[in-house]
């Protein structure tokens, strides 16, 4: 029996109506981008989205920064409108990052970006807008962007406002500052990537802080493979991991391979079984990847698989050693954090 003939159970049959209803897997549409493939337009996004929606993955994450991603996704969603009306899935996108080294957090730019995203995504509203990669911008400008996002929420263009980024200490600082200084109250949602995966579980220590100190309702985890670090082949050239960390992961990959397990499969199942605070964003580029992600989701929940994985995880942790929870610099200095 081929994989296409196997009956795969959806991760949920619920249709999400709010961010509290987000499915355990959110489709990361950033992979429909030249950073990950030479021809993102040739990836059959419509088939990928249809399969994801069929299997209960009724939410997607993209950004104005991700090249043609929004346009590709919007075109696919428009083609699927008769099967999947707009109220049967959630759209999350981002604003503020214009290019690799170009950010514009002005109110005018945030508003323009949102209106452009609405047009590209063929929708009249966004379920979530994140201010993108906040660690690269001065705090004052971040607050201006957040303030404008809340104004757009009040106007009905956005349902939930959040921030995304890597350094957890700055995300918590900014979220708390927004709660205490802006008139709109707390952020609704936060997205952080590579901070809950097989190599780094620091996000676990921040979830309660985000909710109690900053009043954030939902915390999302992203990139269970840590932006391609946790796989059998070398990570993408842009990956900022240290040589020490890359070497340790390579050795861990050899170890899992010797036990008949691909390190990326183990890493994905690790997140399914250990991240218990809500959704994880997975970059899924093909129908096969969507099907595999859902199969791994259910496989990870079996007692036998869990027991086998825990044995391997112990060995992986020993190999990673001092690189466990090792992070990398991201963003600019924010002197106001220690003022």
N, C-alpha and C positions, 0 to 999 in steps of 0.2 A: 504494500500500500504506500503510495507516495504521500508527501506532506500535504499536498493540496487535497487529498482524499480523506485525510484525518479530520474528524469532527473536533473542532476546538471550541471549548466553552468560553463564552464572553466573561470578562473579569467582573462585569456587573450588568444588570439589565436596567438600572436606574438611568433616567434622563436628568442630567444635572440642571438645576435651576438657580444655584448660587455657588459661590466658591467653597462653601462648606460641603457641597455635593460633588466636588471634583473627584473623578475616578482615581484609583491608585496609580495609574499610568496616564501621563499627559504626553501627547505626541509633540516632540520637539521638531518643529519645522525649519529650524535653522540649518538643517542638512540640505535643504533646497537652495544651495548657495555655492558660489564659485570657490569658496574656501574649502569645501569638502568634495567637490566634483567638478570636472571640466565642463559638464553640460547639465546644469540643474533643470533646464527645461525638458530634458529627455528622461526624467525620472518617473514618469507616470504618476504624478502626485494624486490625481483623481482616484486611481486604483488603490494607492496607499491609504488615502483618507477614507475611502469607502470601506476597506478592510478594517481599518482601525475603528470606525464607527460601528461596524457590524459586530466587532468583538468588545464593545463597551468602552472603548477609548474615545469618549465624546468631548474631548477638550484638546486644544492645540496651543502651542506657544511659538511665537515668531517675533520679529522685530523689524522696524524700519531700517535698521543697520544691516540686516542679513541679505544684502544684495536683492535678487529678484524674488525672495521667499514670499513676501506678502502678495505679490502679483500672481505667483504660481498657485498659492493656496486659494486666493480669491477666485481665480478662474475655475479651479476645481470645485470649490464650494458652490459656485453659480451653476455649474453643470449638474451638481447633485441636489439642487434645491427641491426638486419634486420628491425625492426620496428622503432627504434630511432637511426639513425646514429650519430656519435660523434658530428657533427656540428649542432645538433638540441637541445643541452642542454649545460649548463655551469657547470664545476666542480671547486669548491673551496676547498682547503685543507690547512693544517697548518704544520709548521715544527719548531723544536727548543725545544719543551717540550717532554722529553723522558719518564718520569714517574711522579708520583704525586709530588715528591720532587727532581726531577732530570731534569736539563736543560742543553742542549749543543748547544750553539749559535756559535760555531766555524764554519768557512767557510766550512771546510771539512765535518762537521756533517750536515750542512744545505744542501749541495750538495748531500750527501749520502741519506738523508731523501727524497729529491725531487725525485731522481732516483728510490728509493724504492717505493714511492707513485705512480709514473708513472707505474711501473710494477704491483703493486697491483690493481690499478684502470683501468688497461688495456687501457692506453691512451698514446699518444706521447707528450701531452702537458697539462698543467694545465691552466685554465682560470684565477684563482687567487691563489696566495700563500700568506698566512699570516704568519708572524713570531709570534709564539703562546705565549700568556700571557706574554707580554713584561715587566710587572711590577715586575716580579720575578727575573730579571736579570739586572746587572749593565749596565748603559747607553752605555759605550764603547763597551761592547759585543753585545748589541742590534744593534749598528751601524755596527759592523762587519757582523752580520747576514743579516741585510738589504742590505748591500753592495754586499754580495754574492748572495742574491736573485735577485738583479738587474743584476748581471753578468749572472745568469741563464736565466733571461728574454732576455738579449741580445743574448744568445745562442739559444733561441727559445723554451726552456722548459716551460717557464712561460709567460703568456700574461700580467698579472697585479700583482704588489707587494703591500702588505699591512701589517698592524700590527693588532693584536687583544689583547684585555685585558679589565679590569674593571675600574681602576681609570682614569677618564676622564682627569684630570689635567696632569697626566704623558703621556697619549696618545697624547695629544696636544703638550706637550713639546717635546716629542721624534719625532713626525711627523714634527714639525717646525725645529728641530735640523737637521733632515735628509735632509730636503729641503735646509737648509743653509750651510751644511758642506759636503755633499756627492756630487759627480760629476754627479750623475744620475738625479738630480731634485727631484720633489715631489713624495711622495707615491701616488699610484693610488687609494687606498681604505682603509677604516678603519672599523673594526667590534668591537662593544662594546655590552656587554650583561647586562641585568637587569637594564639598565639605562634609558630605556623608557618603562614603564609599568604602571599599575594602581597605584602602590605605589611610583614610582620614575620616574620623567620626566626630570631629569637633562640633558639628552642627547640633548634635545631641545635647551638648551642654548649654546651648543658647536658646533652644525652643521655648522653655519656660520663661526665660528672661524677655524674649521678644513679646510674649503674651502678657506677662504680668507688669513688666517695667514700661513697655512701649504700647501696650494695648492692641497689638496686632492680632487679628483673628485667625489667619491661616499662614503657615510657613511651608514653603515648597522646597524640596530638594531637587537638584538637577545634576545631570551628568554622572550616572553610576559608574561609568568607565573613566571618569575624571578626564574628560576631553581627549580620549583615545590613549591615555597612559596605561590603563589596565587591560592590555591585550597582548597577544602572542607576538605581534610585529611591533616595530618601533612606533612611538607616538608621532602624530603629525609634526612637521618641522617647527610650527609656531608654538609648540607646547613649552611652557616656562619651567617645567620641573628641572631640578638640579641633576647633574650627572650621577651623583650618588643615588638619588631616588630612581632614576632611570635604570641604573645597573641593578639595584635591588629588585625592582619589578621584573626585569628580564630574568633574574635568577629564580624568582617566584614562579614565573611562567614556565620555566623548564621543569620545576618541581611539580606543578600541577599536571603538566603534560606527561610526565613520567607515571602519573597515576591515572592517565586516561581522561583528563579533564582540561578543557580550554580555560585559561585564566579569566577570559571575558565572561564565560558562562557562570563561573563561580562568583565573579564580582556582581553580576546582575542578580543572581539568587541571594547573595548576601544582602543586598539592598531590600529585596522583597521580604526577607524574613526579619531584618533587624531595624529597618526604618518604619516606625509605627505611628508617625505623627501626621500622615497625610500623603499627598501625591508626590511622585517623582517624575521629572521630565526626562523622557528618553528620546534621543535623536533616532528616528526610524525612517530609513530612506527607501525601503522596498517593501512589497507585500510580504515577502519571505521574512524580513526582519520583524515586521509586525506580528506575524504568526508565531515566530520563534519567541518573541518577547512574552506573548501571552502563554504559550506552552511552558516557558520557564517560570512564569508567575505561578501557575498551578503546580508544577513539579516541585518548586521550592517549598510548597506547603505540605508536602507529604513527609511523614515521620522518617521514612527510610532515607530520603534525599537529604533531609535536614541533618540527620546523624552523620551521614557520609561527608557532607559539606563541612560540618564543624571540625571533623578530623583534619581535613585539608586546610581549613582556615587557621588552625593552630600552627601548622607547618608554615603557612604563608606569613603569619605574623612573626614567627621566629626569624624567617629570612629577611623580612622588611626591617626588623629590629629598630634601630634609632630613626629610621625614616618613617615610621608610623606617626601619623599626624603632622608630618613635615609639610609646611606650606611654602609658598613662594611670594615674593613681593608683588603687589598689584596696586596701582594707583599712585597718588601724590601724598605728600605729608599734609596732615591736618592739625596744625599747632593748637587749634581751639579745643581739641579733644583733651589736652592736658593742661589747659589754661585754668 
